[in-house]
Amino acid sequence: KKKDKYHNSGILNFDSVKATPTFSFVDYIRGGCAVNLVVAVDFTGSNGHPSRRDSLHYIHSDGQLNQYELAISSVGTIIQEYDSDRMFPAYGFGAILPGTNTANHCFPLTF
């Protein structure tokens, strides 16, 4: 029941309304979308040296995954199931490679 002091708040008119479907990952797969997992690792100095415990690249002696390894593993474990050739190219960026003196912004980690 409306209160006694209620007055009409107005009328809202729409010239048009459009419903747009939102597709899920599974919808794309069912529709035939091909998925290929490609990994890139940031080697820029801003992440810290791999020997430092506060580095994103820190290599744990006990086999614990660092933040990069954990992210790649978490996403890769799911996506690999949808990758038809199950080959996962890996690239790096931001490292000074042997024999060079400038940062390389795209190089293969797999040969």
N, CA, C and O atoms as a MOPAC input file, in Angstrom:
PM7 MOZYME 1SCF
protein

 N      0.84500 1    -1.18200 1     0.00000 1
 C      0.00000 1     0.00000 1     0.00000 1
 C      0.88100 1     1.23300 1     0.00000 1
 O      1.86400 1     1.30500 1     0.73800 1
 N      0.52400 1     2.20900 1    -0.83700 1
 C      1.27800 1     3.46900 1    -0.90800 1
 C      0.92000 1     4.35000 1     0.27700 1
 O     -0.20700 1     4.34100 1     0.77300 1
 N      1.91300 1     5.11100 1     0.71300 1
 C      1.68700 1     6.01600 1     1.83100 1
 C      0.81000 1     7.17700 1     1.38400 1
 O      0.77800 1     7.51100 1     0.20000 1
 N      0.12500 1     7.77200 1     2.29300 1
 C     -0.80400 1     8.85300 1     1.99600 1
 C     -0.12500 1    10.06400 1     1.35500 1
 O     -0.73700 1    10.73300 1     0.52200 1
 N      1.11500 1    10.35900 1     1.72000 1
 C      1.80200 1    11.54500 1     1.21100 1
 C      2.54700 1    11.26500 1    -0.08800 1
 O      3.21700 1    12.15700 1    -0.60700 1
 N      2.44800 1    10.03800 1    -0.63500 1
 C      3.16100 1     9.68800 1    -1.85800 1
 C      2.60000 1    10.47400 1    -3.03700 1
 O      1.38700 1    10.58700 1    -3.20800 1
 N      3.52600 1    11.02400 1    -3.85900 1
 C      3.15000 1    11.69700 1    -5.10000 1
 C      3.88400 1    10.98200 1    -6.22700 1
 O      4.98000 1    10.46200 1    -6.02200 1
 N      3.30800 1    10.95500 1    -7.37500 1
 C      3.90700 1    10.29300 1    -8.52500 1
 C      5.33200 1    10.80200 1    -8.72200 1
 O      5.55800 1    12.01000 1    -8.80300 1
 N      6.29600 1     9.87600 1    -8.79700 1
 C      7.70600 1    10.24500 1    -8.95500 1
 C      8.06300 1    10.54100 1   -10.39800 1
 O      9.17000 1    11.00700 1   -10.67000 1
 N      7.17500 1    10.28900 1   -11.31300 1
 C      7.42600 1    10.54200 1   -12.71300 1
 C      7.30700 1     9.26600 1   -13.52800 1
 O      7.05600 1     8.18300 1   -12.99900 1
 N      7.49000 1     9.42400 1   -14.80200 1
 C      7.38800 1     8.30200 1   -15.73200 1
 C      8.68700 1     8.23000 1   -16.51300 1
 O      9.21900 1     9.25000 1   -16.95200 1
 N      9.18300 1     7.03800 1   -16.67900 1
 C     10.41000 1     6.81800 1   -17.42600 1
 C     10.04500 1     6.11500 1   -18.72600 1
 O      9.51100 1     5.00600 1   -18.71700 1
 N     10.34100 1     6.77900 1   -19.84800 1
 C     10.04800 1     6.21800 1   -21.16900 1
 C     11.35200 1     5.84900 1   -21.86600 1
 O     12.33000 1     6.59400 1   -21.80300 1
 N     11.36000 1     4.71000 1   -22.52300 1
 C     12.51500 1     4.26600 1   -23.30000 1
 C     12.16600 1     4.31100 1   -24.77400 1
 O     11.09400 1     3.85900 1   -25.17700 1
 N     13.07000 1     4.85600 1   -25.58100 1
 C     12.86600 1     4.85300 1   -27.02300 1
 C     13.13000 1     3.47500 1   -27.60900 1
 O     12.47300 1     3.05700 1   -28.56200 1
 N     14.09600 1     2.77600 1   -27.03100 1
 C     14.38300 1     1.41800 1   -27.48500 1
 C     15.10600 1     0.66000 1   -26.37400 1
 O     15.72000 1     1.24800 1   -25.48400 1
 N     15.01100 1    -0.64800 1   -26.45900 1
 C     15.67700 1    -1.52800 1   -25.50800 1
 C     16.34300 1    -2.63000 1   -26.31100 1
 O     15.74900 1    -3.19000 1   -27.23200 1
 N     17.58500 1    -2.93600 1   -25.95400 1
 C     18.31400 1    -3.97300 1   -26.67300 1
 C     18.91200 1    -4.94700 1   -25.66900 1
 O     19.60500 1    -4.53300 1   -24.74000 1
 N     18.65400 1    -6.21100 1   -25.84600 1
 C     19.25100 1    -7.26200 1   -25.00800 1
 C     20.45200 1    -7.82700 1   -25.75600 1
 O     20.32400 1    -8.28300 1   -26.89200 1
 N     21.61200 1    -7.79600 1   -25.12100 1
 C     22.83700 1    -8.31700 1   -25.72600 1
 C     23.27900 1    -9.54300 1   -24.93600 1
 O     23.52300 1    -9.45700 1   -23.73300 1
 N     23.38000 1   -10.68600 1   -25.61800 1
 C     23.80200 1   -11.88800 1   -24.88500 1
 C     25.26900 1   -11.80300 1   -24.47500 1
 O     26.08800 1   -11.21100 1   -25.17700 1
 N     25.58300 1   -12.39400 1   -23.34800 1
 C     26.95400 1   -12.48700 1   -22.87500 1
 C     27.37400 1   -13.94500 1   -22.99000 1
 O     26.75900 1   -14.82800 1   -22.39200 1
 N     28.43200 1   -14.19000 1   -23.76800 1
 C     28.86300 1   -15.55200 1   -24.00600 1
 C     29.94500 1   -15.95200 1   -23.01000 1
 O     30.78600 1   -15.13800 1   -22.62800 1
 N     29.91200 1   -17.20300 1   -22.60300 1
 C     30.91300 1   -17.72400 1   -21.67900 1
 C     32.04500 1   -18.37800 1   -22.45900 1
 O     31.95400 1   -18.55600 1   -23.67300 1
 N     33.10400 1   -18.72900 1   -21.75400 1
 C     34.22800 1   -19.44400 1   -22.35300 1
 C     33.73800 1   -20.73100 1   -23.00700 1
 O     34.14600 1   -21.06000 1   -24.12100 1
 N     32.87800 1   -21.44700 1   -22.32400 1
 C     32.35100 1   -22.71700 1   -22.84600 1
 C     31.53900 1   -22.47500 1   -24.11900 1
 O     31.60600 1   -23.28300 1   -25.04500 1
 N     30.78800 1   -21.40300 1   -24.18500 1
 C     30.03300 1   -21.07900 1   -25.40000 1
 C     30.97200 1   -20.91300 1   -26.59300 1
 O     30.67600 1   -21.39300 1   -27.68800 1
 N     32.09700 1   -20.24000 1   -26.38800 1
 C     33.06100 1   -20.06400 1   -27.47600 1
 C     33.66300 1   -21.40000 1   -27.90400 1
 O     33.83000 1   -21.64800 1   -29.09800 1
 N     33.98500 1   -22.24700 1   -26.95400 1
 C     34.54000 1   -23.56400 1   -27.27200 1
 C     33.52600 1   -24.38800 1   -28.05500 1
 O     33.86600 1   -24.99400 1   -29.07100 1
 N     32.29800 1   -24.41000 1   -27.59000 1
 C     31.24100 1   -25.15600 1   -28.28900 1
 C     31.00200 1   -24.60600 1   -29.69100 1
 O     30.59400 1   -25.33900 1   -30.59200 1
 N     31.25800 1   -23.31000 1   -29.86900 1
 C     31.06800 1   -22.67400 1   -31.16800 1
 C     32.23800 1   -22.89900 1   -32.12500 1
 O     32.20800 1   -22.43100 1   -33.26300 1
 N     33.26200 1   -23.60900 1   -31.66900 1
 C     34.37400 1   -23.94000 1   -32.54500 1
 C     35.59100 1   -23.04300 1   -32.42100 1
 O     36.50400 1   -23.13800 1   -33.24200 1
 N     35.63200 1   -22.18200 1   -31.42800 1
 C     36.78300 1   -21.29900 1   -31.24300 1
 C     38.02000 1   -22.13500 1   -30.88300 1
 O     37.97000 1   -22.97200 1   -29.98200 1
 N     39.10800 1   -21.90200 1   -31.58300 1
 C     40.35600 1   -22.60400 1   -31.29900 1
 C     41.11600 1   -21.86600 1   -30.19700 1
 O     41.17900 1   -20.63700 1   -30.18500 1
 N     41.68600 1   -22.62800 1   -29.28300 1
 C     42.43800 1   -22.05500 1   -28.17100 1
 C     43.87300 1   -22.56000 1   -28.22700 1
 O     44.11100 1   -23.75900 1   -28.38000 1
 N     44.82000 1   -21.65000 1   -28.10500 1
 C     46.23000 1   -22.01200 1   -28.02700 1
 C     46.84500 1   -21.26900 1   -26.85900 1
 O     46.73000 1   -20.04700 1   -26.76000 1
 N     47.49200 1   -22.00000 1   -25.98300 1
 C     48.15600 1   -21.40200 1   -24.83400 1
 C     49.54400 1   -20.92700 1   -25.24100 1
 O     50.34200 1   -21.70400 1   -25.76600 1
 N     49.83200 1   -19.65700 1   -24.99900 1
 C     51.15200 1   -19.07000 1   -25.21700 1
 C     51.51600 1   -18.36400 1   -23.91400 1
 O     50.69200 1   -17.65200 1   -23.34000 1
 N     52.74500 1   -18.56200 1   -23.44800 1
 C     53.18000 1   -18.00900 1   -22.17400 1
 C     54.27500 1   -16.96900 1   -22.41300 1
 O     55.13200 1   -17.15400 1   -23.27800 1
 N     54.24500 1   -15.88500 1   -21.65100 1
 C     55.30600 1   -14.88500 1   -21.69000 1
 C     55.73800 1   -14.58000 1   -20.25700 1
 O     54.90200 1   -14.44700 1   -19.36200 1
 N     57.03800 1   -14.47200 1   -20.05100 1
 C     57.58800 1   -14.20700 1   -18.72700 1
 C     58.33200 1   -12.87100 1   -18.75200 1
 O     59.14700 1   -12.60700 1   -19.63500 1
 N     58.02700 1   -12.04700 1   -17.76300 1
 C     58.62600 1   -10.72300 1   -17.62100 1
 C     59.97200 1   -10.84800 1   -16.90400 1
 O     60.02300 1   -11.23000 1   -15.73400 1
 N     61.06000 1   -10.52600 1   -17.61000 1
 C     62.38700 1   -10.58700 1   -17.02300 1
 C     62.95200 1    -9.20800 1   -16.69000 1
 O     64.15000 1    -9.08100 1   -16.43500 1
 N     62.12000 1    -8.19100 1   -16.68900 1
 C     62.60600 1    -6.84600 1   -16.39400 1
 C     63.12300 1    -6.77200 1   -14.96000 1
 O     62.67100 1    -7.51000 1   -14.08500 1
 N     64.05800 1    -5.88700 1   -14.73800 1
 C     64.68600 1    -5.75000 1   -13.43000 1
 C     63.73800 1    -5.33100 1   -12.32300 1
 O     64.05600 1    -5.51800 1   -11.14800 1
 N     62.58600 1    -4.77000 1   -12.65700 1
 C     61.65500 1    -4.30100 1   -11.63400 1
 C     61.10100 1    -5.43900 1   -10.77900 1
 O     60.55800 1    -5.19300 1    -9.70100 1
 N     61.23000 1    -6.67100 1   -11.24400 1
 C     60.72900 1    -7.81500 1   -10.47500 1
 C     61.73300 1    -8.32500 1    -9.45300 1
 O     61.40300 1    -9.18500 1    -8.63600 1
 N     62.93100 1    -7.81300 1    -9.48900 1
 C     63.94800 1    -8.21900 1    -8.53300 1
 C     64.75900 1    -9.41200 1    -9.00600 1
 O     64.35300 1   -10.13500 1    -9.91700 1
 N     65.89700 1    -9.60600 1    -8.38300 1
 C     66.79500 1   -10.70700 1    -8.75200 1
 C     66.22100 1   -12.03000 1    -8.23000 1
 O     65.70300 1   -12.07700 1    -7.11400 1
 N     66.30900 1   -13.11000 1    -9.02900 1
 C     65.73500 1   -14.39700 1    -8.63700 1
 C     66.29600 1   -14.98300 1    -7.33800 1
 O     65.68000 1   -15.87400 1    -6.75300 1
 N     67.43600 1   -14.50200 1    -6.88400 1
 C     68.00600 1   -15.01900 1    -5.63400 1
 C     67.41300 1   -14.33500 1    -4.39400 1
 O     67.62900 1   -14.79000 1    -3.27100 1
 N     66.67300 1   -13.25200 1    -4.60000 1
 C     66.07100 1   -12.52500 1    -3.47000 1
 C     64.67600 1   -13.04500 1    -3.18800 1
 O     63.87300 1   -13.21900 1    -4.10500 1
 N     64.38900 1   -13.29200 1    -1.92700 1
 C     63.09400 1   -13.86500 1    -1.53900 1
 C     61.90900 1   -12.96500 1    -1.89900 1
 O     60.79700 1   -13.46700 1    -2.06500 1
 N     62.11400 1   -11.65700 1    -2.02300 1
 C     61.01900 1   -10.74500 1    -2.35400 1
 C     60.82400 1   -10.57600 1    -3.86300 1
 O     59.98700 1    -9.78600 1    -4.30000 1
 N     61.59300 1   -11.31400 1    -4.64900 1
 C     61.48100 1   -11.24600 1    -6.10700 1
 C     60.33000 1   -12.11800 1    -6.60700 1
 O     60.08900 1   -13.20400 1    -6.07900 1
 N     59.62800 1   -11.63700 1    -7.62100 1
 C     58.58700 1   -12.45300 1    -8.24700 1
 C     59.17900 1   -13.68200 1    -8.92600 1
 O     58.47300 1   -14.65900 1    -9.17700 1
 N     60.48000 1   -13.63200 1    -9.22300 1
 C     61.17900 1   -14.72800 1    -9.90400 1
 C     61.93700 1   -15.64000 1    -8.93600 1
 O     62.67800 1   -16.52400 1    -9.36600 1
 N     61.75400 1   -15.42900 1    -7.64300 1
 C     62.52900 1   -16.18400 1    -6.66000 1
 C     62.35700 1   -17.68600 1    -6.88700 1
 O     61.24100 1   -18.18100 1    -7.04200 1
 N     63.47600 1   -18.39300 1    -6.90300 1
 C     63.45800 1   -19.84200 1    -7.08500 1
 C     63.62400 1   -20.47800 1    -5.71200 1
 O     64.69800 1   -20.41500 1    -5.11200 1
 N     62.55600 1   -21.09000 1    -5.22200 1
 C     62.55500 1   -21.70400 1    -3.89100 1
 C     63.33800 1   -23.01200 1    -3.90700 1
 O     63.18000 1   -23.82400 1    -4.81800 1
 N     64.17000 1   -23.21200 1    -2.91100 1
 C     64.96900 1   -24.43900 1    -2.82600 1
 C     64.11500 1   -25.66000 1    -2.49500 1
 O     64.52200 1   -26.79000 1    -2.76400 1
 N     62.93000 1   -25.44200 1    -1.91100 1
 C     62.07000 1   -26.56600 1    -1.53000 1
 C     61.07900 1   -26.95700 1    -2.62700 1
 O     60.22000 1   -27.81100 1    -2.41000 1
 N     61.19500 1   -26.33200 1    -3.80900 1
 C     60.30800 1   -26.67400 1    -4.92100 1
 C     59.00000 1   -25.90500 1    -4.94700 1
 O     58.19300 1   -26.09100 1    -5.85800 1
 N     58.77600 1   -25.03800 1    -3.95700 1
 C     57.56300 1   -24.21800 1    -3.93800 1
 C     57.56700 1   -23.31900 1    -5.17300 1
 O     58.61400 1   -22.80100 1    -5.56200 1
 N     56.39700 1   -23.13300 1    -5.79000 1
 C     56.29700 1   -22.30500 1    -6.99100 1
 C     56.36200 1   -20.82400 1    -6.63300 1
 O     55.79000 1   -20.39400 1    -5.63100 1
 N     57.07000 1   -20.03700 1    -7.47100 1
 C     57.04000 1   -18.59000 1    -7.28100 1
 C     55.75800 1   -18.04900 1    -7.90800 1
 O     54.96800 1   -18.81400 1    -8.46100 1
 N     55.54900 1   -16.74900 1    -7.82600 1
 C     54.28500 1   -16.17100 1    -8.29000 1
 C     54.06800 1   -16.37500 1    -9.78700 1
 O     52.94100 1   -16.61500 1   -10.22100 1
 N     55.13300 1   -16.28400 1   -10.57600 1
 C     55.00100 1   -16.51600 1   -12.01900 1
 C     54.64700 1   -17.97300 1   -12.29800 1
 O     53.72600 1   -18.26000 1   -13.06300 1
 N     55.37500 1   -18.87800 1   -11.67900 1
 C     55.13600 1   -20.30800 1   -11.90000 1
 C     53.72600 1   -20.70000 1   -11.47200 1
 O     53.06500 1   -21.49500 1   -12.14000 1
 N     53.27300 1   -20.14000 1   -10.36100 1
 C     51.93200 1   -20.44500 1    -9.86400 1
 C     50.85900 1   -19.94600 1   -10.83400 1
 O     49.88600 1   -20.65200 1   -11.10000 1
 N     51.03200 1   -18.73700 1   -11.36100 1
 C     50.06000 1   -18.18000 1   -12.31000 1
 C     50.02300 1   -18.99700 1   -13.59900 1
 O     48.94900 1   -19.32500 1   -14.10300 1
 N     51.20400 1   -19.32500 1   -14.13000 1
 C     51.27100 1   -20.10900 1   -15.36800 1
 C     50.65700 1   -21.48600 1   -15.15400 1
 O     49.90600 1   -21.97200 1   -16.00000 1
 N     50.97200 1   -22.10900 1   -14.03200 1
 C     50.44500 1   -23.44000 1   -13.73400 1
 C     48.92500 1   -23.41400 1   -13.54400 1
 O     48.22100 1   -24.28700 1   -14.05100 1
 N     48.42800 1   -22.42800 1   -12.82400 1
 C     46.99000 1   -22.33900 1   -12.54700 1
 C     46.17200 1   -22.16700 1   -13.81800 1
 O     45.18100 1   -22.86600 1   -14.02900 1
 N     46.59200 1   -21.23600 1   -14.65800 1
 C     45.87100 1   -20.99100 1   -15.91100 1
 C     46.14300 1   -22.11100 1   -16.91000 1
 O     45.22600 1   -22.60200 1   -17.56800 1
 N     47.40800 1   -22.51100 1   -17.01700 1
 C     47.79900 1   -23.53100 1   -17.98400 1
 C     47.12600 1   -24.86700 1   -17.76200 1
 O     46.78000 1   -25.55300 1   -18.72400 1
 N     46.93500 1   -25.25000 1   -16.51100 1
 C     46.29100 1   -26.52500 1   -16.20000 1
 C     44.88300 1   -26.58700 1   -16.78500 1
 O     44.44000 1   -27.64400 1   -17.23400 1
 N     44.19600 1   -25.47700 1   -16.77900 1
 C     42.83000 1   -25.44000 1   -17.32400 1
 C     42.86000 1   -25.30700 1   -18.84600 1
 O     42.20500 1   -26.07900 1   -19.54500 1
 N     43.61000 1   -24.33900 1   -19.36200 1
 C     43.61800 1   -24.04000 1   -20.79300 1
 C     44.20200 1   -25.18400 1   -21.61200 1
 O     43.76300 1   -25.40800 1   -22.74000 1
 N     45.17700 1   -25.91400 1   -21.07800 1
 C     45.81300 1   -26.99300 1   -21.84700 1
 C     44.80400 1   -28.02400 1   -22.33800 1
 O     45.01400 1   -28.65200 1   -23.37600 1
 N     43.72200 1   -28.20200 1   -21.60900 1
 C     42.70700 1   -29.17600 1   -21.99800 1
 C     41.98000 1   -28.77300 1   -23.28100 1
 O     41.38000 1   -29.61900 1   -23.94400 1
 N     42.03200 1   -27.50200 1   -23.62900 1
 C     41.33800 1   -26.99300 1   -24.81900 1
 C     42.30000 1   -26.70500 1   -25.96700 1
 O     41.86200 1   -26.32800 1   -27.05400 1
 N     43.57600 1   -26.87100 1   -25.75000 1
 C     44.59700 1   -26.60500 1   -26.76600 1
 C     44.76200 1   -27.85200 1   -27.62300 1
 O     45.17900 1   -28.89800 1   -27.12400 1
 N     44.44000 1   -27.75100 1   -28.90300 1
 C     44.38500 1   -28.93600 1   -29.77300 1
 C     45.74100 1   -29.59800 1   -29.98500 1
 O     45.81000 1   -30.82600 1   -30.03900 1
 N     46.82300 1   -28.82800 1   -30.10800 1
 C     48.12200 1   -29.46300 1   -30.36500 1
 C     48.92700 1   -29.69300 1   -29.08400 1
 O     49.96400 1   -30.35500 1   -29.10700 1
 N     48.44300 1   -29.14500 1   -27.97200 1
 C     49.08500 1   -29.29800 1   -26.66000 1
 C     50.57600 1   -28.93500 1   -26.69100 1
 O     51.39100 1   -29.51400 1   -25.97300 1
 N     50.90100 1   -27.96600 1   -27.54100 1
 C     52.25500 1   -27.40300 1   -27.56800 1
 C     52.13100 1   -25.97200 1   -27.05500 1
 O     51.26600 1   -25.22100 1   -27.50500 1
 N     52.98300 1   -25.60200 1   -26.12700 1
 C     52.84500 1   -24.32500 1   -25.44300 1
 C     54.09600 1   -23.47700 1   -25.61200 1
 O     55.02100 1   -23.57200 1   -24.80500 1
 N     54.13700 1   -22.64900 1   -26.65100 1
 C     55.30600 1   -21.79100 1   -26.83200 1
 C     55.45300 1   -20.83200 1   -25.65500 1
 O     54.46600 1   -20.34100 1   -25.10900 1
 N     56.69200 1   -20.57800 1   -25.27800 1
 C     56.97100 1   -19.67400 1   -24.17000 1
 C     57.96200 1   -18.61000 1   -24.63200 1
 O     58.95800 1   -18.91500 1   -25.28800 1
 N     57.67600 1   -17.36200 1   -24.28100 1
 C     58.50700 1   -16.22900 1   -24.66300 1
 C     58.89500 1   -15.44500 1   -23.41100 1
 O     58.23000 1   -15.51600 1   -22.37800 1
 N     59.96100 1   -14.71500 1   -23.53300 1
 C     60.38600 1   -13.82600 1   -22.47300 1
 C     60.52900 1   -12.42400 1   -23.01600 1
 O     60.63300 1   -12.21900 1   -24.22500 1
 N     60.53300 1   -11.46700 1   -22.12000 1
 C     60.78400 1   -10.08000 1   -22.53300 1
 C     61.46900 1    -9.34100 1   -21.39800 1
 O     61.30000 1    -9.66500 1   -20.22300 1
 N     62.24900 1    -8.33600 1   -21.78400 1
 C     62.89300 1    -7.47500 1   -20.80300 1
 C     64.23400 1    -7.96000 1   -20.29600 1
 O     64.72300 1    -7.43900 1   -19.29300 1
 N     64.85000 1    -8.93300 1   -20.94300 1
 C     66.15200 1    -9.44200 1   -20.49300 1
 C     67.25100 1    -9.01500 1   -21.46000 1
 O     67.01500 1    -8.81600 1   -22.65100 1
 N     68.44200 1    -8.88100 1   -20.92100 1
 C     69.62000 1    -8.66400 1   -21.76400 1
 C     70.21200 1   -10.03900 1   -22.00700 1
 O     70.73800 1   -10.67300 1   -21.09200 1
 N     70.12100 1   -10.49000 1   -23.24100 1
 C     70.56300 1   -11.83700 1   -23.60100 1
 C     72.06800 1   -11.88200 1   -23.80500 1
 O     72.68000 1   -10.86300 1   -24.12500 1
 N     72.67300 1   -13.05500 1   -23.62200 1
 C     74.12000 1   -13.18400 1   -23.84100 1
 C     74.50900 1   -12.68800 1   -25.24100 1
 O     73.83400 1   -12.97700 1   -26.23000 1
 N     75.59500 1   -11.94900 1   -25.29600 1
 C     76.08500 1   -11.42700 1   -26.56800 1
 C     75.43500 1   -10.11700 1   -26.98300 1
 O     75.72900 1    -9.59700 1   -28.05900 1
 N     74.55600 1    -9.57500 1   -26.14400 1
 C     73.91800 1    -8.28900 1   -26.45400 1
 C     74.13300 1    -7.33700 1   -25.29000 1
 O     74.56900 1    -7.75300 1   -24.21600 1
 N     73.83300 1    -6.07300 1   -25.49400 1
 C     73.95400 1    -5.11400 1   -24.40000 1
 C     72.69900 1    -4.26500 1   -24.22600 1
 O     72.71300 1    -3.26300 1   -23.51000 1
 N     71.61400 1    -4.67100 1   -24.88700 1
 C     70.34000 1    -3.97600 1   -24.72000 1
 C     69.25200 1    -4.99800 1   -24.40900 1
 O     69.37100 1    -6.17600 1   -24.74400 1
 N     68.20700 1    -4.53100 1   -23.77400 1
 C     67.10100 1    -5.41200 1   -23.41200 1
 C     66.37300 1    -5.89900 1   -24.65800 1
 O     66.09800 1    -5.13000 1   -25.57900 1
 N     66.07300 1    -7.16500 1   -24.66500 1
 C     65.31600 1    -7.77700 1   -25.75900 1
 C     63.85900 1    -7.85700 1   -25.30400 1
 O     63.57200 1    -8.30200 1   -24.19300 1
 N     62.95700 1    -7.43000 1   -26.15800 1
 C     61.55200 1    -7.34200 1   -25.75700 1
 C     60.68600 1    -8.49400 1   -26.24100 1
 O     59.47600 1    -8.49900 1   -26.01500 1
 N     61.29000 1    -9.46200 1   -26.90200 1
 C     60.55400 1   -10.68200 1   -27.28600 1
 C     61.54300 1   -11.72900 1   -27.74500 1
 O     62.15900 1   -11.58800 1   -28.80100 1
 N     61.69900 1   -12.78200 1   -26.95600 1
 C     62.61000 1   -13.86700 1   -27.32700 1
 C     62.03000 1   -15.18900 1   -26.86800 1
 O     61.35100 1   -15.25100 1   -25.84300 1
 N     62.29200 1   -16.24500 1   -27.61900 1
 C     61.73600 1   -17.55600 1   -27.25900 1
 C     62.45400 1   -18.15400 1   -26.05700 1
 O     63.67400 1   -18.04200 1   -25.93500 1
 N     61.69700 1   -18.78500 1   -25.17700 1
 C     62.27000 1   -19.53000 1   -24.07000 1
 C     62.39400 1   -21.00300 1   -24.43500 1
 O     63.11400 1   -21.76200 1   -23.78600 1
 N     61.68200 1   -21.38800 1   -25.47900 1
 C     61.71900 1   -22.77000 1   -25.95800 1
 C     62.41100 1   -22.80500 1   -27.32000 1
 O     62.21100 1   -21.91300 1   -28.14400 1
 N     63.20100 1   -23.80700 1   -27.54600 1
 C     63.91000 1   -23.92100 1   -28.83000 1
 C     63.64900 1   -25.27700 1   -29.44000 1
 O     64.15400 1   -25.57500 1   -30.52200 1

